[in-house]
């Protein structure tokens, strides 16, 4: 891939997680690691593959000191977040060193390396932006004042995911001109009249927003569906009794075990 080492990976983890409540979702333990570490792990593998130059993460200002030592060991650049997502992303972009950037929501822990590489390839080829999309599978309605007013054509609407890939300097310029606008980087990019290409997203790359999302993520990890796998060994001790058969691993020894 041309200019592979000119890519930065920006993880946005500066939110308060107010919709889910309690500990901010990016710092909740998902299996053996906090949520943000799952996205970092993918970014770090890309870095080890020579596909990413540096990894930057925005965090709440009050978390900087707590994460500083760990971030230094990981080779992760921390940036204090802003008052809004856009402001946080702007700060993160200013700390990135690549010519291109993948902007990823840290609340999407199951992002894959394959999706990232596909976005990098498409964005690099078209010299503009790339975004992962999934089709809307539910029927859509329009509503006004609580009343259903019509039916929307779901074939025209897609669900947007991250990471989203852009030329870094152009994205920073777009966002600095609209620091409080848009729901994501792609919306601001499009509003600025710039080209963006879609790639097929992944259902597993969902965002943890609600309690249901959190429970789903935990169930996936517990079930080994995605990442966490554990191995070990143990033993059990039973007293031998005269006249009682010996059974090991479900296999019954013929005859009674003698008294020692």
QUIRA-V99322 format. One line per field, one symbol per residue. ss: DSSP state (H for helix, E for strand, L for the rest). Layout:
ss=???
This chain:
ss=LLLHHHEEEEEEELLLLLLLLLLLHHHLEELLEEHHHHHHHHHHHHHHLLLLLEEEEEELHHHHHHHHHHHHHHLEEEEELLLLHHHHHHHHHHHLLLLEEEEEELLLLLLLHHHHHHHHHHHHHHLLEEEEEEELLLLEEEEELLEEEEEELHHHLEEEEEEEEEEHHHHHHHHHHLLLLLLLHHHHHHHLLLLEEEEELLLLLLLLLLHHHHHHHHHHHHLLLLLLLLLLLLLLLLLLLLLLEEEELLEEEEEELLLL
